Amino acid sequence: MRMILAAALALALAVPFPGPAAADPGIGHCPPGLAKKRPACIPPGQAKRYYRGDFIHDGYIVIRDPGRYGLDPRDSYYRVGDYVYRVDRETREVLDLIGDAVRVLD
């Protein structure tokens, strides 16, 4: 049994392991479809989600006419990636996650 383990260990150490760059030549490449998304090059569902109490500093789109989408026109709403958030107008603190942008803004 020891000889089998020793042979397996020697074989494992003898076989070179390609690093990430050699294993996947596409690392660092962003497909055109993902490059157009916001945030760029991040697959849907993996973009950062904000939660109540978080602050949104960048990468947002202000929803200018929230009443048009059935949202309270007195509140401020931001779209970040695929989500719509109700935020404090002055501090940009997330007050609520409203939902999926496609569902809310359609």
Distance bins in CASP14 RR format, pairs under 12 A and 6 or more apart:
PFRMAT RR
TARGET T0000
AUTHOR 0000-0000-0000
RMODE 2
METHOD distances of the structure
MODEL  1
1 7 0 0 0 0 0 1 0 0 0 0 0
1 8 0 0 0 0 0 1 0 0 0 0 0
2 8 0 0 0 0 0 1 0 0 0 0 0
2 9 0 0 0 0 0 1 0 0 0 0 0
3 9 0 0 0 0 0 1 0 0 0 0 0
3 10 0 0 0 0 0 1 0 0 0 0 0
4 10 0 0 0 0 0 1 0 0 0 0 0
4 11 0 0 0 0 0 1 0 0 0 0 0
5 11 0 0 0 0 0 1 0 0 0 0 0
5 12 0 0 0 0 0 1 0 0 0 0 0
6 12 0 0 0 0 0 1 0 0 0 0 0
6 13 0 0 0 0 0 1 0 0 0 0 0
7 13 0 0 0 0 0 1 0 0 0 0 0
7 14 0 0 0 0 0 1 0 0 0 0 0
8 14 0 0 0 0 0 1 0 0 0 0 0
8 15 0 0 0 0 0 1 0 0 0 0 0
9 15 0 0 0 0 0 1 0 0 0 0 0
16 22 0 0 0 0 1 0 0 0 0 0 0
16 23 0 0 0 0 0 1 0 0 0 0 0
17 23 0 0 0 0 1 0 0 0 0 0 0
18 24 0 0 0 0 1 0 0 0 0 0 0
18 25 0 0 0 0 0 1 0 0 0 0 0
19 25 0 0 0 0 0 1 0 0 0 0 0
19 27 0 0 0 0 0 1 0 0 0 0 0
20 26 0 0 0 0 0 1 0 0 0 0 0
20 27 1 0 0 1 0 0 0 0 0 0 0
20 28 0 0 0 0 0 1 0 0 0 0 0
21 27 1 0 0 1 0 0 0 0 0 0 0
21 28 0 0 0 0 1 0 0 0 0 0 0
21 29 0 0 0 0 0 1 0 0 0 0 0
27 41 0 0 0 0 0 1 0 0 0 0 0
28 34 0 0 0 0 0 1 0 0 0 0 0
28 35 0 0 0 0 0 1 0 0 0 0 0
28 41 0 0 0 0 1 0 0 0 0 0 0
29 35 0 0 0 0 1 0 0 0 0 0 0
29 41 0 0 0 0 1 0 0 0 0 0 0
30 36 0 0 0 0 1 0 0 0 0 0 0
30 37 0 0 0 0 1 0 0 0 0 0 0
30 39 0 0 0 0 0 1 0 0 0 0 0
30 40 1 0 0 1 0 0 0 0 0 0 0
30 41 1 1 0 0 0 0 0 0 0 0 0
30 42 0 0 0 0 1 0 0 0 0 0 0
30 43 0 0 0 0 0 1 0 0 0 0 0
31 37 0 0 0 0 1 0 0 0 0 0 0
31 40 0 0 0 0 0 1 0 0 0 0 0
31 41 0 0 0 0 1 0 0 0 0 0 0
31 42 0 0 0 0 0 1 0 0 0 0 0
31 43 0 0 0 0 1 0 0 0 0 0 0
32 40 0 0 0 0 0 1 0 0 0 0 0
32 41 0 0 0 0 0 1 0 0 0 0 0
33 40 0 0 0 0 1 0 0 0 0 0 0
33 41 0 0 0 0 1 0 0 0 0 0 0
33 42 0 0 0 0 0 1 0 0 0 0 0
33 43 0 0 0 0 0 1 0 0 0 0 0
33 44 0 0 0 0 0 1 0 0 0 0 0
34 40 1 0 0 1 0 0 0 0 0 0 0
34 41 1 0 1 0 0 0 0 0 0 0 0
34 42 1 0 0 1 0 0 0 0 0 0 0
34 43 1 0 0 1 0 0 0 0 0 0 0
34 44 0 0 0 0 1 0 0 0 0 0 0
34 45 0 0 0 0 0 1 0 0 0 0 0
34 46 0 0 0 0 0 1 0 0 0 0 0
34 47 0 0 0 0 0 1 0 0 0 0 0
35 41 1 0 0 1 0 0 0 0 0 0 0
35 42 0 0 0 0 0 1 0 0 0 0 0
35 43 0 0 0 0 0 1 0 0 0 0 0
36 42 0 0 0 0 0 1 0 0 0 0 0
37 43 0 0 0 0 1 0 0 0 0 0 0
37 44 1 0 0 1 0 0 0 0 0 0 0
37 45 0 0 0 0 0 1 0 0 0 0 0
37 46 0 0 0 0 0 1 0 0 0 0 0
37 47 0 0 0 0 1 0 0 0 0 0 0
37 59 0 0 0 0 0 1 0 0 0 0 0
37 81 1 0 0 1 0 0 0 0 0 0 0
37 82 0 0 0 0 1 0 0 0 0 0 0
37 101 0 0 0 0 0 1 0 0 0 0 0
38 44 0 0 0 0 0 1 0 0 0 0 0
38 47 0 0 0 0 1 0 0 0 0 0 0
38 48 0 0 0 0 0 1 0 0 0 0 0
38 58 0 0 0 0 0 1 0 0 0 0 0
38 59 1 0 0 1 0 0 0 0 0 0 0
38 60 0 0 0 0 1 0 0 0 0 0 0
38 61 1 0 0 1 0 0 0 0 0 0 0
38 78 0 0 0 0 0 1 0 0 0 0 0
38 79 0 0 0 0 1 0 0 0 0 0 0
38 80 0 0 0 0 1 0 0 0 0 0 0
38 81 1 0 1 0 0 0 0 0 0 0 0
38 82 0 0 0 0 1 0 0 0 0 0 0
38 83 0 0 0 0 0 1 0 0 0 0 0
38 101 0 0 0 0 0 1 0 0 0 0 0
39 45 0 0 0 0 0 1 0 0 0 0 0
39 46 0 0 0 0 1 0 0 0 0 0 0
39 47 1 0 1 0 0 0 0 0 0 0 0
39 48 1 0 0 1 0 0 0 0 0 0 0
39 49 0 0 0 0 0 1 0 0 0 0 0
39 58 0 0 0 0 1 0 0 0 0 0 0
39 59 1 0 0 1 0 0 0 0 0 0 0
39 60 0 0 0 0 0 1 0 0 0 0 0
39 61 0 0 0 0 0 1 0 0 0 0 0
39 80 0 0 0 0 1 0 0 0 0 0 0
39 81 1 0 0 1 0 0 0 0 0 0 0
39 82 0 0 0 0 0 1 0 0 0 0 0
39 83 0 0 0 0 0 1 0 0 0 0 0
40 47 0 0 0 0 0 1 0 0 0 0 0
40 59 0 0 0 0 0 1 0 0 0 0 0
40 81 0 0 0 0 0 1 0 0 0 0 0
41 47 0 0 0 0 0 1 0 0 0 0 0
42 48 0 0 0 0 1 0 0 0 0 0 0
42 49 0 0 0 0 0 1 0 0 0 0 0
42 59 0 0 0 0 0 1 0 0 0 0 0
42 80 0 0 0 0 0 1 0 0 0 0 0
42 81 0 0 0 0 1 0 0 0 0 0 0
42 82 0 0 0 0 0 1 0 0 0 0 0
43 81 0 0 0 0 0 1 0 0 0 0 0
43 82 0 0 0 0 0 1 0 0 0 0 0
44 81 0 0 0 0 1 0 0 0 0 0 0
44 82 1 0 0 1 0 0 0 0 0 0 0
44 83 0 0 0 0 0 1 0 0 0 0 0
44 100 0 0 0 0 0 1 0 0 0 0 0
44 101 0 0 0 0 0 1 0 0 0 0 0
44 102 0 0 0 0 0 1 0 0 0 0 0
45 81 0 0 0 0 1 0 0 0 0 0 0
45 82 1 0 0 1 0 0 0 0 0 0 0
45 83 0 0 0 0 1 0 0 0 0 0 0
45 100 0 0 0 0 0 1 0 0 0 0 0
45 101 0 0 0 0 0 1 0 0 0 0 0
46 81 0 0 0 0 0 1 0 0 0 0 0
46 82 0 0 0 0 0 1 0 0 0 0 0
47 59 0 0 0 0 1 0 0 0 0 0 0
47 60 0 0 0 0 0 1 0 0 0 0 0
47 79 0 0 0 0 0 1 0 0 0 0 0
47 80 1 0 0 1 0 0 0 0 0 0 0
47 81 1 0 1 0 0 0 0 0 0 0 0
47 82 1 0 0 1 0 0 0 0 0 0 0
47 83 0 0 0 0 1 0 0 0 0 0 0
47 100 0 0 0 0 0 1 0 0 0 0 0
47 101 0 0 0 0 0 1 0 0 0 0 0
48 54 0 0 0 0 1 0 0 0 0 0 0
48 56 0 0 0 0 1 0 0 0 0 0 0
48 57 0 0 0 0 0 1 0 0 0 0 0
48 58 0 0 0 0 0 1 0 0 0 0 0
48 59 0 0 0 0 1 0 0 0 0 0 0
48 60 0 0 0 0 0 1 0 0 0 0 0
48 80 1 0 0 1 0 0 0 0 0 0 0
48 81 0 0 0 0 1 0 0 0 0 0 0
48 82 0 0 0 0 0 1 0 0 0 0 0
48 83 0 0 0 0 1 0 0 0 0 0 0
48 85 0 0 0 0 0 1 0 0 0 0 0
48 94 0 0 0 0 0 1 0 0 0 0 0
49 56 0 0 0 0 0 1 0 0 0 0 0
49 80 0 0 0 0 1 0 0 0 0 0 0
49 81 0 0 0 0 1 0 0 0 0 0 0
49 82 0 0 0 0 1 0 0 0 0 0 0
49 83 1 0 0 1 0 0 0 0 0 0 0
49 84 0 0 0 0 0 1 0 0 0 0 0
49 85 0 0 0 0 1 0 0 0 0 0 0
49 94 0 0 0 0 1 0 0 0 0 0 0
49 97 1 0 0 1 0 0 0 0 0 0 0
49 99 0 0 0 0 0 1 0 0 0 0 0
49 100 0 0 0 0 0 1 0 0 0 0 0
50 56 1 0 1 0 0 0 0 0 0 0 0
50 57 0 0 0 0 0 1 0 0 0 0 0
50 58 0 0 0 0 0 1 0 0 0 0 0
50 59 0 0 0 0 0 1 0 0 0 0 0
50 60 0 0 0 0 1 0 0 0 0 0 0
50 78 0 0 0 0 1 0 0 0 0 0 0
50 79 0 0 0 0 0 1 0 0 0 0 0
50 80 1 0 0 1 0 0 0 0 0 0 0
50 81 0 0 0 0 0 1 0 0 0 0 0
50 82 0 0 0 0 0 1 0 0 0 0 0
50 83 1 0 0 1 0 0 0 0 0 0 0
50 84 0 0 0 0 0 1 0 0 0 0 0
50 85 1 0 1 0 0 0 0 0 0 0 0
50 86 0 0 0 0 0 1 0 0 0 0 0
50 87 0 0 0 0 1 0 0 0 0 0 0
50 92 0 0 0 0 1 0 0 0 0 0 0
50 93 0 0 0 0 1 0 0 0 0 0 0
50 94 1 0 1 0 0 0 0 0 0 0 0
50 95 0 0 0 0 0 1 0 0 0 0 0
50 96 0 0 0 0 0 1 0 0 0 0 0
50 97 1 0 0 1 0 0 0 0 0 0 0
50 98 0 0 0 0 0 1 0 0 0 0 0
50 99 0 0 0 0 0 1 0 0 0 0 0
51 80 0 0 0 0 0 1 0 0 0 0 0
51 83 0 0 0 0 0 1 0 0 0 0 0
51 85 0 0 0 0 1 0 0 0 0 0 0
51 93 0 0 0 0 0 1 0 0 0 0 0
51 94 1 0 0 1 0 0 0 0 0 0 0
51 95 0 0 0 0 0 1 0 0 0 0 0
51 96 0 0 0 0 1 0 0 0 0 0 0
51 97 1 0 0 1 0 0 0 0 0 0 0
52 85 0 0 0 0 1 0 0 0 0 0 0
52 86 0 0 0 0 1 0 0 0 0 0 0
52 87 0 0 0 0 0 1 0 0 0 0 0
52 88 0 0 0 0 0 1 0 0 0 0 0
52 93 0 0 0 0 1 0 0 0 0 0 0
52 94 1 0 1 0 0 0 0 0 0 0 0
52 95 1 0 0 1 0 0 0 0 0 0 0
52 96 1 0 0 1 0 0 0 0 0 0 0
52 97 1 0 0 1 0 0 0 0 0 0 0
52 98 0 0 0 0 0 1 0 0 0 0 0
53 85 0 0 0 0 0 1 0 0 0 0 0
53 86 0 0 0 0 0 1 0 0 0 0 0
53 87 0 0 0 0 1 0 0 0 0 0 0
53 88 0 0 0 0 1 0 0 0 0 0 0
53 91 0 0 0 0 1 0 0 0 0 0 0
53 92 0 0 0 0 0 1 0 0 0 0 0
53 93 1 0 1 0 0 0 0 0 0 0 0
53 94 1 0 1 0 0 0 0 0 0 0 0
53 95 1 0 0 1 0 0 0 0 0 0 0
53 96 0 0 0 0 0 1 0 0 0 0 0
53 97 0 0 0 0 0 1 0 0 0 0 0
54 60 0 0 0 0 0 1 0 0 0 0 0
54 78 0 0 0 0 0 1 0 0 0 0 0
54 80 0 0 0 0 0 1 0 0 0 0 0
54 83 0 0 0 0 0 1 0 0 0 0 0
54 85 0 0 0 0 1 0 0 0 0 0 0
54 87 0 0 0 0 1 0 0 0 0 0 0
54 88 0 0 0 0 0 1 0 0 0 0 0
54 91 0 0 0 0 0 1 0 0 0 0 0
54 92 0 0 0 0 1 0 0 0 0 0 0
54 93 1 0 0 1 0 0 0 0 0 0 0
54 94 1 0 1 0 0 0 0 0 0 0 0
54 95 0 0 0 0 0 1 0 0 0 0 0
54 96 0 0 0 0 0 1 0 0 0 0 0
54 97 0 0 0 0 1 0 0 0 0 0 0
55 78 0 0 0 0 0 1 0 0 0 0 0
55 80 0 0 0 0 0 1 0 0 0 0 0
55 85 0 0 0 0 0 1 0 0 0 0 0
55 87 0 0 0 0 1 0 0 0 0 0 0
55 88 0 0 0 0 1 0 0 0 0 0 0
55 90 0 0 0 0 0 1 0 0 0 0 0
55 91 1 0 0 1 0 0 0 0 0 0 0
55 92 1 0 1 0 0 0 0 0 0 0 0
55 93 1 0 1 0 0 0 0 0 0 0 0
55 94 1 0 0 1 0 0 0 0 0 0 0
55 95 0 0 0 0 0 1 0 0 0 0 0
56 62 0 0 0 0 0 1 0 0 0 0 0
56 76 0 0 0 0 0 1 0 0 0 0 0
56 77 0 0 0 0 0 1 0 0 0 0 0
56 78 1 0 1 0 0 0 0 0 0 0 0
56 79 0 0 0 0 0 1 0 0 0 0 0
56 80 1 0 0 1 0 0 0 0 0 0 0
56 81 0 0 0 0 0 1 0 0 0 0 0
56 83 0 0 0 0 0 1 0 0 0 0 0
56 84 0 0 0 0 0 1 0 0 0 0 0
56 85 1 0 0 1 0 0 0 0 0 0 0
56 86 0 0 0 0 0 1 0 0 0 0 0
56 87 1 0 0 1 0 0 0 0 0 0 0
56 88 0 0 0 0 1 0 0 0 0 0 0
56 89 0 0 0 0 0 1 0 0 0 0 0
56 91 0 0 0 0 1 0 0 0 0 0 0
56 92 1 0 1 0 0 0 0 0 0 0 0
56 93 0 0 0 0 1 0 0 0 0 0 0
56 94 1 0 0 1 0 0 0 0 0 0 0
56 95 0 0 0 0 0 1 0 0 0 0 0
56 97 0 0 0 0 0 1 0 0 0 0 0
57 78 0 0 0 0 0 1 0 0 0 0 0
57 80 0 0 0 0 0 1 0 0 0 0 0
57 87 0 0 0 0 0 1 0 0 0 0 0
57 91 0 0 0 0 0 1 0 0 0 0 0
57 92 1 0 0 1 0 0 0 0 0 0 0
57 93 0 0 0 0 0 1 0 0 0 0 0
57 94 0 0 0 0 0 1 0 0 0 0 0
58 78 0 0 0 0 0 1 0 0 0 0 0
58 80 0 0 0 0 1 0 0 0 0 0 0
58 81 0 0 0 0 0 1 0 0 0 0 0
58 92 0 0 0 0 1 0 0 0 0 0 0
59 78 0 0 0 0 1 0 0 0 0 0 0
59 79 0 0 0 0 1 0 0 0 0 0 0
59 80 1 0 0 1 0 0 0 0 0 0 0
59 81 1 0 0 1 0 0 0 0 0 0 0
59 83 0 0 0 0 0 1 0 0 0 0 0
59 85 0 0 0 0 0 1 0 0 0 0 0
59 92 0 0 0 0 0 1 0 0 0 0 0
60 76 0 0 0 0 0 1 0 0 0 0 0
60 77 0 0 0 0 1 0 0 0 0 0 0
60 78 1 0 1 0 0 0 0 0 0 0 0
60 79 1 0 0 1 0 0 0 0 0 0 0
60 80 1 0 1 0 0 0 0 0 0 0 0
60 81 0 0 0 0 1 0 0 0 0 0 0
60 83 0 0 0 0 0 1 0 0 0 0 0
60 84 0 0 0 0 0 1 0 0 0 0 0
60 85 0 0 0 0 1 0 0 0 0 0 0
60 87 0 0 0 0 1 0 0 0 0 0 0
60 92 1 0 0 1 0 0 0 0 0 0 0
60 94 0 0 0 0 0 1 0 0 0 0 0
60 101 0 0 0 0 0 1 0 0 0 0 0
61 76 0 0 0 0 0 1 0 0 0 0 0
61 77 0 0 0 0 1 0 0 0 0 0 0
61 78 1 0 0 1 0 0 0 0 0 0 0
61 79 1 0 1 0 0 0 0 0 0 0 0
61 80 1 0 0 1 0 0 0 0 0 0 0
61 81 0 0 0 0 1 0 0 0 0 0 0
61 82 0 0 0 0 0 1 0 0 0 0 0
61 83 0 0 0 0 0 1 0 0 0 0 0
61 84 0 0 0 0 1 0 0 0 0 0 0
61 85 0 0 0 0 0 1 0 0 0 0 0
61 87 0 0 0 0 0 1 0 0 0 0 0
61 101 0 0 0 0 1 0 0 0 0 0 0
61 105 0 0 0 0 0 1 0 0 0 0 0
62 75 0 0 0 0 0 1 0 0 0 0 0
62 76 1 0 0 1 0 0 0 0 0 0 0
62 77 1 0 0 1 0 0 0 0 0 0 0
62 78 1 0 0 1 0 0 0 0 0 0 0
62 79 0 0 0 0 1 0 0 0 0 0 0
62 80 0 0 0 0 0 1 0 0 0 0 0
62 84 0 0 0 0 0 1 0 0 0 0 0
62 85 0 0 0 0 0 1 0 0 0 0 0
62 87 0 0 0 0 1 0 0 0 0 0 0
62 89 0 0 0 0 1 0 0 0 0 0 0
62 92 0 0 0 0 0 1 0 0 0 0 0
63 69 1 0 0 1 0 0 0 0 0 0 0
63 70 0 0 0 0 0 1 0 0 0 0 0
63 71 1 0 0 1 0 0 0 0 0 0 0
63 72 0 0 0 0 0 1 0 0 0 0 0
63 73 0 0 0 0 0 1 0 0 0 0 0
63 75 0 0 0 0 1 0 0 0 0 0 0
63 76 0 0 0 0 1 0 0 0 0 0 0
63 77 1 0 1 0 0 0 0 0 0 0 0
63 78 1 0 0 1 0 0 0 0 0 0 0
63 79 1 0 1 0 0 0 0 0 0 0 0
63 80 0 0 0 0 0 1 0 0 0 0 0
63 83 0 0 0 0 0 1 0 0 0 0 0
63 84 1 0 0 1 0 0 0 0 0 0 0
63 85 0 0 0 0 1 0 0 0 0 0 0
63 86 0 0 0 0 1 0 0 0 0 0 0
63 87 0 0 0 0 0 1 0 0 0 0 0
63 98 0 0 0 0 1 0 0 0 0 0 0
63 101 0 0 0 0 1 0 0 0 0 0 0
63 104 0 0 0 0 1 0 0 0 0 0 0
63 105 1 0 0 1 0 0 0 0 0 0 0
64 71 0 0 0 0 0 1 0 0 0 0 0
64 73 0 0 0 0 0 1 0 0 0 0 0
64 76 0 0 0 0 0 1 0 0 0 0 0
64 77 0 0 0 0 1 0 0 0 0 0 0
64 78 0 0 0 0 0 1 0 0 0 0 0
64 79 0 0 0 0 0 1 0 0 0 0 0
64 105 0 0 0 0 0 1 0 0 0 0 0
65 71 0 0 0 0 1 0 0 0 0 0 0
65 72 0 0 0 0 0 1 0 0 0 0 0
65 73 1 0 0 1 0 0 0 0 0 0 0
65 76 0 0 0 0 0 1 0 0 0 0 0
65 77 0 0 0 0 1 0 0 0 0 0 0
65 105 0 0 0 0 0 1 0 0 0 0 0
66 72 1 0 0 1 0 0 0 0 0 0 0
66 73 1 0 1 0 0 0 0 0 0 0 0
66 74 0 0 0 0 1 0 0 0 0 0 0
66 75 1 0 0 1 0 0 0 0 0 0 0
66 76 1 0 0 1 0 0 0 0 0 0 0
66 77 1 0 1 0 0 0 0 0 0 0 0
66 78 0 0 0 0 0 1 0 0 0 0 0
66 79 0 0 0 0 0 1 0 0 0 0 0
66 84 0 0 0 0 1 0 0 0 0 0 0
66 85 0 0 0 0 0 1 0 0 0 0 0
66 86 0 0 0 0 1 0 0 0 0 0 0
66 87 0 0 0 0 0 1 0 0 0 0 0
66 89 0 0 0 0 0 1 0 0 0 0 0
66 98 0 0 0 0 1 0 0 0 0 0 0
66 104 0 0 0 0 1 0 0 0 0 0 0
66 105 0 0 0 0 1 0 0 0 0 0 0
67 73 1 0 1 0 0 0 0 0 0 0 0
67 74 0 0 0 0 1 0 0 0 0 0 0
67 75 0 0 0 0 1 0 0 0 0 0 0
67 77 0 0 0 0 1 0 0 0 0 0 0
67 104 0 0 0 0 0 1 0 0 0 0 0
67 105 0 0 0 0 0 1 0 0 0 0 0
68 77 0 0 0 0 0 1 0 0 0 0 0
68 104 0 0 0 0 0 1 0 0 0 0 0
68 105 0 0 0 0 1 0 0 0 0 0 0
68 106 0 0 0 0 0 1 0 0 0 0 0
69 75 0 0 0 0 0 1 0 0 0 0 0
69 77 0 0 0 0 1 0 0 0 0 0 0
69 79 0 0 0 0 0 1 0 0 0 0 0
69 84 0 0 0 0 1 0 0 0 0 0 0
69 98 0 0 0 0 1 0 0 0 0 0 0
69 99 0 0 0 0 0 1 0 0 0 0 0
69 101 0 0 0 0 1 0 0 0 0 0 0
69 102 0 0 0 0 0 1 0 0 0 0 0
69 103 0 0 0 0 0 1 0 0 0 0 0
69 104 1 0 1 0 0 0 0 0 0 0 0
69 105 1 0 1 0 0 0 0 0 0 0 0
69 106 0 0 0 0 1 0 0 0 0 0 0
70 77 0 0 0 0 0 1 0 0 0 0 0
70 84 0 0 0 0 0 1 0 0 0 0 0
70 98 0 0 0 0 0 1 0 0 0 0 0
70 103 0 0 0 0 0 1 0 0 0 0 0
70 104 0 0 0 0 1 0 0 0 0 0 0
70 105 0 0 0 0 1 0 0 0 0 0 0
70 106 0 0 0 0 0 1 0 0 0 0 0
71 77 1 0 1 0 0 0 0 0 0 0 0
71 78 0 0 0 0 0 1 0 0 0 0 0
71 79 0 0 0 0 0 1 0 0 0 0 0
71 84 1 0 0 1 0 0 0 0 0 0 0
71 85 0 0 0 0 0 1 0 0 0 0 0
71 86 1 0 0 1 0 0 0 0 0 0 0
71 87 0 0 0 0 0 1 0 0 0 0 0
71 96 0 0 0 0 0 1 0 0 0 0 0
71 98 1 0 0 1 0 0 0 0 0 0 0
71 99 0 0 0 0 0 1 0 0 0 0 0
71 101 0 0 0 0 0 1 0 0 0 0 0
71 104 1 0 0 1 0 0 0 0 0 0 0
71 105 0 0 0 0 1 0 0 0 0 0 0
72 86 1 0 0 1 0 0 0 0 0 0 0
72 95 0 0 0 0 0 1 0 0 0 0 0
72 96 0 0 0 0 0 1 0 0 0 0 0
72 98 0 0 0 0 0 1 0 0 0 0 0
73 86 0 0 0 0 0 1 0 0 0 0 0
74 86 0 0 0 0 0 1 0 0 0 0 0
74 89 0 0 0 0 1 0 0 0 0 0 0
75 84 0 0 0 0 0 1 0 0 0 0 0
75 85 0 0 0 0 0 1 0 0 0 0 0
75 86 1 0 1 0 0 0 0 0 0 0 0
75 87 0 0 0 0 1 0 0 0 0 0 0
75 88 0 0 0 0 1 0 0 0 0 0 0
75 89 0 0 0 0 1 0 0 0 0 0 0
75 95 1 0 0 1 0 0 0 0 0 0 0
75 96 0 0 0 0 1 0 0 0 0 0 0
75 98 0 0 0 0 1 0 0 0 0 0 0
76 84 0 0 0 0 0 1 0 0 0 0 0
76 85 0 0 0 0 1 0 0 0 0 0 0
76 86 1 0 0 1 0 0 0 0 0 0 0
76 87 1 0 1 0 0 0 0 0 0 0 0
76 88 1 0 0 1 0 0 0 0 0 0 0
76 89 1 0 1 0 0 0 0 0 0 0 0
76 90 0 0 0 0 1 0 0 0 0 0 0
76 91 0 0 0 0 0 1 0 0 0 0 0
76 92 0 0 0 0 1 0 0 0 0 0 0
76 93 0 0 0 0 0 1 0 0 0 0 0
76 94 0 0 0 0 0 1 0 0 0 0 0
76 95 0 0 0 0 1 0 0 0 0 0 0
76 96 0 0 0 0 0 1 0 0 0 0 0
76 98 0 0 0 0 0 1 0 0 0 0 0
77 83 0 0 0 0 0 1 0 0 0 0 0
77 84 1 0 1 0 0 0 0 0 0 0 0
77 85 1 0 0 1 0 0 0 0 0 0 0
77 86 1 0 1 0 0 0 0 0 0 0 0
77 87 1 0 0 1 0 0 0 0 0 0 0
77 88 0 0 0 0 0 1 0 0 0 0 0
77 89 0 0 0 0 0 1 0 0 0 0 0
77 92 0 0 0 0 0 1 0 0 0 0 0
77 94 0 0 0 0 0 1 0 0 0 0 0
77 95 0 0 0 0 1 0 0 0 0 0 0
77 96 0 0 0 0 1 0 0 0 0 0 0
77 97 0 0 0 0 0 1 0 0 0 0 0
77 98 1 0 0 1 0 0 0 0 0 0 0
77 99 0 0 0 0 0 1 0 0 0 0 0
77 101 0 0 0 0 0 1 0 0 0 0 0
77 104 0 0 0 0 1 0 0 0 0 0 0
77 105 0 0 0 0 1 0 0 0 0 0 0
78 84 1 0 0 1 0 0 0 0 0 0 0
78 85 1 0 1 0 0 0 0 0 0 0 0
78 86 0 0 0 0 1 0 0 0 0 0 0
78 87 1 0 1 0 0 0 0 0 0 0 0
78 88 0 0 0 0 0 1 0 0 0 0 0
78 89 0 0 0 0 0 1 0 0 0 0 0
78 92 1 0 0 1 0 0 0 0 0 0 0
78 93 0 0 0 0 0 1 0 0 0 0 0
78 94 0 0 0 0 1 0 0 0 0 0 0
78 95 0 0 0 0 0 1 0 0 0 0 0
78 96 0 0 0 0 0 1 0 0 0 0 0
78 97 0 0 0 0 0 1 0 0 0 0 0
78 98 0 0 0 0 1 0 0 0 0 0 0
78 99 0 0 0 0 0 1 0 0 0 0 0
78 101 0 0 0 0 0 1 0 0 0 0 0
78 104 0 0 0 0 0 1 0 0 0 0 0
79 85 1 0 0 1 0 0 0 0 0 0 0
79 86 0 0 0 0 0 1 0 0 0 0 0
79 87 0 0 0 0 0 1 0 0 0 0 0
79 97 0 0 0 0 0 1 0 0 0 0 0
79 98 0 0 0 0 1 0 0 0 0 0 0
79 99 0 0 0 0 0 1 0 0 0 0 0
79 100 0 0 0 0 0 1 0 0 0 0 0
79 101 1 0 1 0 0 0 0 0 0 0 0
79 102 0 0 0 0 0 1 0 0 0 0 0
79 104 0 0 0 0 1 0 0 0 0 0 0
79 105 1 0 0 1 0 0 0 0 0 0 0
80 87 0 0 0 0 1 0 0 0 0 0 0
80 92 0 0 0 0 0 1 0 0 0 0 0
80 94 0 0 0 0 1 0 0 0 0 0 0
80 97 0 0 0 0 0 1 0 0 0 0 0
80 98 0 0 0 0 0 1 0 0 0 0 0
80 99 0 0 0 0 0 1 0 0 0 0 0
80 100 0 0 0 0 0 1 0 0 0 0 0
80 101 0 0 0 0 1 0 0 0 0 0 0
81 99 0 0 0 0 0 1 0 0 0 0 0
81 100 0 0 0 0 0 1 0 0 0 0 0
81 101 1 0 0 1 0 0 0 0 0 0 0
81 102 0 0 0 0 0 1 0 0 0 0 0
81 105 0 0 0 0 0 1 0 0 0 0 0
82 97 0 0 0 0 0 1 0 0 0 0 0
82 98 0 0 0 0 0 1 0 0 0 0 0
82 99 0 0 0 0 1 0 0 0 0 0 0
82 100 1 0 0 1 0 0 0 0 0 0 0
82 101 1 0 1 0 0 0 0 0 0 0 0
82 102 1 0 0 1 0 0 0 0 0 0 0
82 103 0 0 0 0 1 0 0 0 0 0 0
82 104 0 0 0 0 0 1 0 0 0 0 0
82 105 0 0 0 0 0 1 0 0 0 0 0
83 94 0 0 0 0 1 0 0 0 0 0 0
83 96 0 0 0 0 0 1 0 0 0 0 0
83 97 1 0 0 1 0 0 0 0 0 0 0
83 98 1 0 0 1 0 0 0 0 0 0 0
83 99 1 0 1 0 0 0 0 0 0 0 0
83 100 1 0 0 1 0 0 0 0 0 0 0
83 101 1 0 0 1 0 0 0 0 0 0 0
83 102 0 0 0 0 0 1 0 0 0 0 0
83 103 0 0 0 0 0 1 0 0 0 0 0
83 104 0 0 0 0 1 0 0 0 0 0 0
83 105 0 0 0 0 0 1 0 0 0 0 0
84 94 0 0 0 0 0 1 0 0 0 0 0
84 95 0 0 0 0 0 1 0 0 0 0 0
84 96 0 0 0 0 1 0 0 0 0 0 0
84 97 1 0 0 1 0 0 0 0 0 0 0
84 98 1 0 1 0 0 0 0 0 0 0 0
84 99 1 0 1 0 0 0 0 0 0 0 0
84 100 1 0 0 1 0 0 0 0 0 0 0
84 101 1 0 1 0 0 0 0 0 0 0 0
84 102 0 0 0 0 1 0 0 0 0 0 0
84 103 0 0 0 0 1 0 0 0 0 0 0
84 104 1 0 1 0 0 0 0 0 0 0 0
84 105 1 0 0 1 0 0 0 0 0 0 0
84 106 0 0 0 0 0 1 0 0 0 0 0
85 92 0 0 0 0 1 0 0 0 0 0 0
85 93 0 0 0 0 1 0 0 0 0 0 0
85 94 1 0 1 0 0 0 0 0 0 0 0
85 95 1 0 0 1 0 0 0 0 0 0 0
85 96 1 0 0 1 0 0 0 0 0 0 0
85 97 1 0 1 0 0 0 0 0 0 0 0
85 98 1 0 0 1 0 0 0 0 0 0 0
85 99 0 0 0 0 1 0 0 0 0 0 0
85 100 0 0 0 0 0 1 0 0 0 0 0
85 101 0 0 0 0 1 0 0 0 0 0 0
85 104 0 0 0 0 0 1 0 0 0 0 0
86 92 0 0 0 0 0 1 0 0 0 0 0
86 93 0 0 0 0 0 1 0 0 0 0 0
86 94 1 0 0 1 0 0 0 0 0 0 0
86 95 1 0 1 0 0 0 0 0 0 0 0
86 96 1 0 1 0 0 0 0 0 0 0 0
86 97 0 0 0 0 1 0 0 0 0 0 0
86 98 1 0 1 0 0 0 0 0 0 0 0
86 99 0 0 0 0 1 0 0 0 0 0 0
86 104 0 0 0 0 0 1 0 0 0 0 0
87 93 1 0 0 1 0 0 0 0 0 0 0
87 94 1 0 1 0 0 0 0 0 0 0 0
87 95 1 0 0 1 0 0 0 0 0 0 0
87 96 0 0 0 0 1 0 0 0 0 0 0
87 97 0 0 0 0 0 1 0 0 0 0 0
87 98 0 0 0 0 0 1 0 0 0 0 0
88 94 0 0 0 0 1 0 0 0 0 0 0
88 95 1 0 0 1 0 0 0 0 0 0 0
88 96 0 0 0 0 0 1 0 0 0 0 0
89 95 0 0 0 0 0 1 0 0 0 0 0
96 104 0 0 0 0 0 1 0 0 0 0 0
97 104 0 0 0 0 0 1 0 0 0 0 0
98 104 1 0 1 0 0 0 0 0 0 0 0
98 105 0 0 0 0 1 0 0 0 0 0 0
99 105 0 0 0 0 1 0 0 0 0 0 0
99 106 0 0 0 0 0 1 0 0 0 0 0
100 106 0 0 0 0 1 0 0 0 0 0 0
END
